């Protein structure tokens, strides 16, 4: 299977340039919530991913309930971004002890290897189910599952567990590493056809110009950008001293007139995860 297989599974012609613009980290805090919704309603964002354990999640879920037309996934969260952030598991701590550090907190992103070395699969499943069920209890229906700071789950066991949960709940999965893509394609399921873009990998300086360059060079097939819109306000700067400029730059580009014009000029089709969800929830279409 080559280049455009997934876009063709979704019904697009071989030469179609198809892009998912998914706004990660909804729920992290209020400034991210505001920017993510704005990037979708006023900008070129097409969907978002919700971090259920974060302090801004209750407000984010209320915002999604008020906007049932906004598609979203669940950004399954086992790590927190920094020491000063206090994101705990949704499960009782005694029932997911292998997921917690020596202080009883979620591991920071810099200690992912320690987390993955000790995490018990049954406890990972318990916490993932708790996050999925919290969304369902809020009366919301997601489109897909993905992971916060763990690529395709961080390991084959977590990847396979998440794919099984997606099948149980009728959801798609964001898959972008080669092994997972091969496995999904072997089942006839749509995944990105090209290298996945995480906006934190881009330089802060010249960000808008780089995004414009990437849109002009977008190849035929299905691509995905994981973008991270946020505001440049005082709260954002305090919460993320090292990351707020990335988020502010993403929000500025996504909501700019230039971004919409580039999509029109290049004939790029922007979609969300609902078309993928239909095929994932139905199983292999072949």
N, C-alpha and C positions, 0 to 999 in steps of 0.2 A: 504494500500500500504506500502511495506517495502523496506529495503535496496536498491536493485539494480534496482528499477523501472525506473529511468530516463536513466540509461545506457542502459537498454534493449529497451526503447523507441527509443534510438538512433541507435539501431541495434546491440549492443554488447551482447555477451553471458553473462549468469548470473554471471560467475566467473571473468569477465573482470575487471581490475583495471584501471579506466579512470580518467585522471586528466587534468583540465584546469589550466594553469599557466599564469595568467593575470597580466601584469605589469601596475599598476595604476599610475596616475599622469603625464602622458605624457603631455607636454605643460607647466608644472609648471615653469621650467627655463631651460636654455640650457644644464646644466650638467645632469639633469634628462632626457632630450630628447636624448642626446648621449648614456646614459647608457641603457635606455629602448630599443632603436633600437638595440644596441649591444647585449643585453640580449636575443633578439628574433633572430637576424641574426646569432649570434655566440654561443648562449647559449640555454637553454631549455625553455625560455619564448615562449608562443604560441600565445599570443595576448596582446593588451594593451588598456588602456582607456584614452581618451583625455579630458583635462580640457580646455574648450574653452575660458573662461574669463581671463586666465593667460597670463603673458607677453611672455612666450615662445611658445604660441599656434600658431602664424603665421608660425614660423619656423617649428614647429612640423607638421603642415598640409602640408607644402612643402615637408618635409621628407616622409610623407605618400604618397603624390602624386607620388614621385619618386620611391616608393616601393609598388605598388598596390597589391603585394602578402601578405603584412602584414595586418592581420585582426585587427580591432580596434572597440571599443565601445566609447560612449560618457559618460564621467564621469560628470554627471550633477552637477553643482557647485552652491551652495547657500551660502557657508561659505568660509572664508579664514583662513589659518592655524595660522596666528599670526598678531599682531598689525602692525608690520612694513611692511607687505605685502599690496600692494594696488591693489586688484583685485576688479573691479567694475562689475556691471551687464552689459550684452550686450544691454538690453533694456534701453530706456531713463529712467533716475532715477525717474522722476516724475510719470512714469507709473508703477513703482514697489516699491513705497515708503514703503510698509509694509515689504519689504525684507531687508531694510536698517537700520543701527543703527543711533544714534543721530548725527553722523558726515556725514551721507550720504554714508557710506561704507557698504559692505557686513559684516554681523556679523562674529566675529571670532568663531572658532570651540568651544571654551569654553563657548560661549553664545548661543549655539544651542537651549536651552529651550526657551529663549526669542524670538528667530526667529520663532520657531514653534508655539508659543502662539499667535503671531501677524500676521503671514504670511497669506495673502488672497489667496484662491485657484486660483482665476482668474489671480492674479499677478504671482503666481508660474507657472501657465501654460504659461503665456506670456513669462517669462524668459526661461523656458525650451524650448519652441518653438524657441525662438531666438537663443539659443545655437545649437539646432538641425539644424535649417535653415542655420546658419553660416557654418556648416560643409558641408551641401548640396551645398551651394553657392561656396564653395571651390572645388567642383567637386569630393567630396569624398563620399563613401558609407559605413556607419558603419554597424556593425553586431548586436549591442545590446546597451541597456541603463543601466547605474548603477549610483550610487550616491556617491559624495565625502563627507565623514564624517557624513553621515546620515543613515547608515545601509540600511534598506529597505525603504528609503525615509523619515524616521523620524516620520511617522504617516500614518494611514490608508488612509486618503484623498490623500496625496501625492503619496502613493503607487498606489492607484487605478488610479489616474491621469496619472502616468507614464506608467502603463500597457496599458491604453487606447491610449496614444501617441505611444507606441511601436506597437500596433495593426495598428494604422493609417499609420505609416511609415514602416511597415514590418520588425520590429526588435524584437529580444529577450530581455529579462530583466534578469539581475542578481538578483536572489532571494535567501536569505539565512536564514532569520528568520523563526521560525516554522509556524507562521500564514500565511505568504505569500507562503511558500512552500505547506502548506495544500491547499490553494486556487488554486495554479497553478496545483497541482497534481489532484485536483478535476476536472479540465478542460483537463486533459490528457497531460499537458505540462511539458517538462523536466526542472528540477531544481536540485541543488546539493542534493545528497542522504545522505550526512554526514555533520558533523560540518565544517563550513567554516573557513579557516585560513586567518587571517589578519597578515601580517608579522610584523607589529608594536607591536603585542602582544607577540612576542618572545623576550627572553633575547638577549642582544647584544653579550655578551660573550658566546662562544661555539656555535655560530650560525650555522656554517657548520655542526657540529656534530648533532645538533638538526634536521636540515633539512634531513640529511641522515637517522636519526632514523625515522622521519615521513614518508619518502619514503618507508622504509622497512616495516613499519606498515600499509601502506595504504590499506584500506579494499576494497573488490569488490564494484563496483558501481561508480557513478560519484562524484568526489571531485573537489574542486576548492581552489587554493591558490591565494590570492591577495597579490602580492609582489610589492616592491617599489624600484627598482634599481636606484642608483645614483652614482655619482663619489665622491671621497674624496678630490676634489680640493678646492682651496681657495674660489671660488664662492659658492660652495655647503655649506661650513662651515659657510660662512657669511649669506646665505639665511636661513639655518636651523641649528642653533647652537645645538639644542637638537635632531635633527633627522638625520643628515647626516651620522652618523655611522651606523644606521639601513640600510639606502639606500646603503652605500658602502658595507656592509656585504652581502646584497641581491645580488648586482651585482657580487661580487666575487664568491658567490656560484653558481649562475645561469650560469655563463660563465666558470665554472671549468670543467676539464675533469672528475672529480669524479661524478658530477651531471649526465652527459650523461651516464657514465658507470653504475651508480645505476639504471637508468631507464631501461637500457638493461638487467641488472642482474635480476631485479624484474619483468620484463615483463609488465611494466606500459605503457599504451597508453596515449600519450599527445595529446589533441585536443584543438581547439579554439571554438568560439561561433557560427561558421557557421552551424554546424549540428543542434544546438539548434534553431538558427534563422529560419531554414527551417520549423521546427515544430511549432514554435511560430507564424510565419507569415501565416501558413496554418490553424491555429486554432487547436482545439482538433482533434487528429488523430483517435479518437474512435467514 
